[in-house]
Amino acid sequence: MKIRRRTLLTLAGTLLQPISVVHSHAPDTDTAGPQQVVVKLFGAGLGSLDSYGTGVLVTAEGHVLTVASHLVSAGFLTAVTSDGKRYAAETVATEPSLDAALLKLKADPSDQFPCIDLKSSLDPEPGTPVLAWSNMFRVAAGNEPVSVVHGVIAASVPLEAVQGKWKFPLQSRVWLIDAITNNSGAAGGLLTDASGTPVGLIGREIRHAISGTWVNYAVPLTTLRPAVEAMLEGRKLANSQPQRNEPALSARELTARFGLALMPAVLERTPAWVDAVIPGSAAAVAGIRRGDLIVLIGDAVITSESDARRRLAEYRPGQKIAVTLSRNEQLLELSLMVTAPTTDNR
């Protein structure tokens, strides 16, 4: 995304009054602010896929809210807190309808973290000045402060955006921001009002479905709060919209067309792990191996094996598919040719 003029503040501390934070037993919690609750995320990247992102601490036990991007789907992630400490992070759950993911830092049980209080989040009116806190462009790698962009809430609207050839799955209303906030690595950052009250979670770099222009937006925290509570409790969001009735390849069709078998769905959202590849098949020719994790198909993030089967069903024989895999903590982009289904008359 091209960067135009804007107010960019890189703060060593916080210029704001302390935000609503659940204070931990960590030092200096009386000055806890956005810089203390925003974490830097580092994972695997490839080409236009950034290897870094941002998250927000939402519990003192180390739960982090971020977007459901390829970083979350890749299977390995490192989080760096404001004091420069590094933690492995695991995915607890995702909520595709809100493009949200909940992570958990692998910390000592006695560790406590400063975090935002989602119950204190509010819905500001259009025209409200806001600050967007994120690790855009990977400015910070350790205990350096994250970057801040000043802007204004322009409107609250349903998001009509596309991600490559697919409609972006976010189904909630969002805050449109009159500032260039959705930069590389900014997704998952924190939006606050001028007094420091949490307002929203910064979204991804996506384009408007009609105009094709970049959209600078954030998902309201008041919208995300029920989803976070549900993910923390291990349940499905009660008012989550049902999965769209899209055609999906069956396991048999997947093998017949691509020579590929995925791990059976033993969980509600079993990741798209490759369980077997038939020698000489389209999958084998592409270089796919057993044990690979499918992260993206085209531009779409793959969150489960059923998601992968739905995306692959959209392609026809003769087409080439860009498939991004996670293998040995690296992302690989392979070209998978769609062939006509094979038949077995034995």
C-alpha positions in Angstrom: 0.0 0.0 0.0 1.4 3.4 -0.9 1.9 5.7 2.1 0.7 9.3 1.9 1.0 12.1 4.4 -0.1 11.3 7.9 0.7 12.0 11.4 3.0 9.2 12.6 4.1 9.1 16.2 6.6 6.7 17.6 6.4 6.9 21.3 8.9 5.7 23.9 6.1 5.7 26.5 2.5 6.8 26.1 1.2 10.3 25.4 -2.2 9.3 26.6 -3.9 9.0 30.0 -3.6 5.3 31.1 -6.2 3.2 29.2 -8.6 0.9 30.9 -6.2 -1.9 31.7 -6.5 -5.0 34.0 -3.4 -4.5 36.0 -1.1 -7.4 36.5 1.7 -8.0 39.0 4.2 -6.9 36.5 6.3 -3.8 37.3 5.1 -0.3 36.5 1.5 -1.3 35.9 0.4 2.1 37.2 1.6 3.5 33.9 0.2 0.7 31.7 -1.0 2.0 28.4 -1.3 1.0 24.7 2.4 0.5 24.4 2.2 -2.1 27.2 -0.8 -4.1 25.9 0.2 -4.2 22.2 2.4 -7.2 21.3 4.5 -7.8 18.2 3.9 -11.0 16.3 6.5 -12.8 14.2 5.9 -15.9 12.0 6.4 -17.1 8.5 6.1 -14.8 5.4 6.5 -15.3 1.7 6.3 -12.7 -1.2 3.6 -10.3 -0.3 2.7 -12.2 2.9 4.3 -10.4 5.8 6.2 -12.4 8.4 5.1 -10.0 11.1 1.9 -8.6 12.6 0.3 -7.2 15.8 -1.9 -8.4 18.6 -3.5 -7.0 21.8 -3.4 -8.6 25.2 -6.9 -9.2 26.5 -6.3 -11.3 29.6 -3.7 -11.1 32.4 -2.9 -14.8 31.7 -1.5 -13.9 28.2 -4.4 -14.3 25.8 -3.8 -12.2 22.6 -6.5 -11.0 20.2 -5.5 -10.5 16.6 -6.8 -11.1 13.0 -7.2 -14.6 11.6 -4.3 -14.1 9.1 -1.8 -16.5 7.5 0.4 -16.0 10.6 -2.2 -17.7 12.7 -2.8 -20.5 10.2 0.9 -21.3 9.7 1.2 -23.2 12.9 4.1 -21.4 14.6 4.2 -17.9 16.0 6.4 -15.8 18.3 5.0 -12.9 20.4 7.2 -10.1 21.8 5.8 -8.1 24.6 6.6 -4.4 25.4 9.5 -5.4 27.7 11.2 -7.3 24.9 10.4 -10.8 26.2 9.7 -13.4 23.6 7.0 -16.1 23.9 5.9 -18.9 21.7 2.2 -18.4 20.9 -0.4 -21.0 20.1 -3.8 -20.5 18.5 -6.7 -21.1 20.9 -9.6 -20.5 18.5 -10.7 -18.4 15.5 -14.0 -16.7 14.6 -14.0 -16.4 10.7 -17.2 -14.2 10.7 -15.3 -11.5 12.6 -11.8 -12.3 11.1 -10.6 -12.8 14.7 -8.2 -15.2 16.3 -7.3 -15.7 19.9 -3.7 -16.7 20.8 -2.2 -17.8 24.1 1.3 -17.0 25.1 3.3 -20.0 26.4 4.4 -18.3 29.6 5.0 -19.5 33.2 1.7 -19.9 35.0 2.8 -17.3 37.5 3.4 -14.7 34.8 0.8 -11.9 34.6 0.4 -9.4 31.8 -1.1 -6.0 31.5 -4.2 -6.2 29.2 -7.1 -4.2 28.0 -10.5 -4.5 29.7 -12.9 -5.4 26.9 -15.8 -4.4 29.1 -14.6 -0.8 29.1 -14.6 -0.5 25.3 -17.0 1.9 23.7 -18.6 2.8 20.4 -17.5 6.4 19.4 -19.4 8.6 17.1 -18.2 9.5 13.6 -15.8 12.4 13.9 -14.1 11.1 17.0 -10.3 11.4 17.0 -8.5 8.1 17.3 -5.0 6.6 17.6 -4.0 3.4 15.9 -1.2 1.5 17.7 0.6 -1.3 15.7 3.9 -2.7 14.6 3.4 -1.6 11.1 6.4 -2.1 8.8 8.2 -4.0 11.6 9.6 -0.9 13.1 9.8 -2.6 16.4 11.4 -6.1 17.0 12.1 -6.1 20.7 11.3 -3.7 23.5 11.1 -0.7 21.1 7.7 1.1 21.2 5.2 0.4 18.4 4.1 3.1 16.0 1.0 5.3 16.3 -1.1 6.9 13.5 -3.6 9.7 14.3 -6.9 9.7 12.5 -10.6 10.2 12.8 -13.6 7.8 12.8 -15.2 8.5 9.4 -18.2 6.2 9.6 -19.6 2.9 10.8 -20.6 0.7 7.9 -20.8 -2.9 6.7 -17.5 -3.9 5.1 -17.7 -4.6 1.4 -14.3 -5.8 0.5 -12.5 -8.5 -1.5 -9.4 -10.6 -0.8 -8.1 -11.5 -4.3 -11.0 -13.2 -6.1 -13.0 -13.9 -3.0 -15.4 -11.8 -0.9 -13.8 -10.9 2.4 -15.5 -13.0 5.1 -15.9 -10.3 7.7 -19.6 -10.0 8.4 -19.8 -7.2 11.0 -19.9 -3.5 10.8 -16.6 -1.7 11.0 -15.2 1.7 11.8 -13.8 3.4 8.6 -10.8 5.5 9.6 -9.8 8.8 7.9 -6.1 7.9 8.0 -3.8 5.3 6.5 -3.8 2.8 9.4 -4.0 -0.6 7.7 -0.4 -0.9 6.6 1.9 -4.0 6.5 2.0 -5.6 9.9 -0.7 -3.3 11.4 -3.5 -5.9 11.3 -4.4 -6.9 14.9 -3.3 -3.5 16.4 -5.3 -1.5 18.8 -7.5 1.5 18.1 -8.2 3.9 21.0 -9.9 7.2 21.3 -7.9 10.3 22.3 -8.5 9.6 26.0 -7.0 6.1 25.6 -10.2 4.1 25.8 -10.1 0.9 23.6 -12.3 1.2 20.5 -11.4 -1.4 17.9 -9.0 -4.0 16.4 -7.2 -2.8 13.3 -8.0 -4.9 10.2 -6.1 -6.2 7.2 -4.9 -4.6 4.0 -7.9 -5.2 1.7 -9.6 -3.4 -1.1 -13.2 -2.2 -1.5 -15.3 -4.7 -3.5 -16.5 -2.0 -5.9 -14.0 0.8 -6.1 -10.9 -1.3 -5.6 -9.4 1.3 -3.2 -7.6 0.3 0.0 -9.9 0.3 3.0 -8.7 1.6 6.4 -10.9 0.0 9.0 -11.1 -1.5 12.5 -13.6 -4.0 14.0 -15.3 -2.5 17.1 -14.2 -4.2 20.3 -17.9 -4.1 21.5 -18.5 -6.5 18.5 -15.5 -8.7 19.3 -16.1 -9.0 23.0 -18.8 -11.8 22.8 -16.5 -13.7 20.4 -13.5 -13.4 22.7 -15.5 -14.5 25.7 -16.8 -17.5 23.7 -13.3 -18.5 22.5 -12.0 -18.2 26.1 -14.7 -20.5 27.3 -14.2 -23.0 24.4 -17.6 -22.5 22.9 -18.9 -21.3 19.6 -20.3 -17.8 19.3 -24.0 -18.1 19.8 -25.0 -15.6 17.1 -22.3 -16.6 14.7 -23.7 -16.8 11.2 -23.8 -20.4 9.8 -21.2 -21.5 7.3 -22.2 -20.4 3.8 -23.6 -23.3 1.7 -20.7 -23.5 -0.7 -20.0 -26.7 -2.6 -17.0 -28.7 -1.3 -15.0 -31.6 -2.7 -15.5 -34.8 -0.8 -12.5 -36.7 0.4 -12.9 -39.1 -2.5 -13.2 -36.3 -5.0 -10.1 -34.5 -3.6 -8.0 -37.6 -4.0 -9.4 -38.3 -7.5 -8.8 -34.8 -8.8 -5.5 -33.9 -7.0 -4.1 -37.2 -5.6 -4.3 -35.6 -2.2 -5.8 -36.6 1.1 -6.2 -34.4 4.1 -6.3 -35.3 7.8 -9.8 -36.4 8.7 -12.0 -33.8 10.5 -11.6 -35.0 14.1 -12.3 -31.6 15.4 -14.8 -28.9 14.4 -12.1 -26.9 12.7 -9.3 -29.5 11.9 -6.4 -27.8 10.2 -5.7 -28.6 6.6 -2.8 -31.0 7.2 -1.8 -33.2 4.2 -2.2 -36.8 5.2 -1.2 -38.5 2.0 0.0 -37.7 -1.6 -0.3 -40.2 -4.4 2.9 -40.6 -6.5 2.6 -39.1 -9.9 -0.5 -37.1 -9.1 -1.1 -33.4 -9.6 -0.2 -32.8 -5.9 3.0 -34.8 -6.2 4.0 -33.0 -9.3 3.4 -29.7 -7.5 5.7 -30.7 -4.7 3.2 -31.2 -2.0 4.3 -33.6 0.8 2.7 -35.5 3.6 2.8 -33.4 6.7 2.5 -30.0 4.9 -0.1 -27.6 6.3 -2.2 -25.7 3.7 -2.2 -22.0 4.7 -3.6 -20.3 1.7 -5.3 -21.2 -1.6 -5.0 -18.3 -3.9 -5.4 -15.3 -1.6 -7.8 -17.0 0.8 -6.6 -18.0 4.3 -7.4 -21.6 5.0 -8.6 -22.2 8.5 -9.7 -25.9 8.3 -9.7 -29.0 6.1 -13.3 -28.3 5.1 -12.3 -24.8 4.1 -9.6 -26.2 1.8 -12.0 -28.6 0.2 -14.5 -25.7 -0.4 -11.8 -23.5 -2.0 -10.4 -26.2 -4.2 -13.9 -27.0 -5.5 -14.1 -23.5 -7.1 -11.4 -24.4 -9.7 -11.8 -26.3 -13.0 -9.6 -28.6 -15.0 -6.7 -26.8 -16.7 -6.5 -24.0 -14.1 -3.4 -23.5 -11.9 -3.8 -22.8 -8.2 -1.3 -21.0 -6.1 -1.2 -23.0 -2.9 0.8 -21.7 0.1 2.1 -24.4 2.5 3.8 -24.3 5.9 6.7 -26.8 6.0 9.5 -26.9 8.6 8.5 -23.4 9.9 8.7 -21.9 6.4 6.1 -20.9 3.9 6.3 -22.3 0.4 4.1 -21.3 -2.6 3.5 -24.1 -5.1 1.6 -24.2 -8.3 -1.1 -27.0 -8.3 -2.6 -27.9 -11.7 -6.3 -28.9 -11.7 -6.7 -32.1 -13.6 -9.8 -34.1 -14.7 -10.9 -36.5 -12.0 -9.4 -40.0 -12.4 -11.7 -43.0 -12.3 -11.0 -46.4 -10.8 -13.0 -49.2 -12.4 -11.4 -52.0 -10.4 
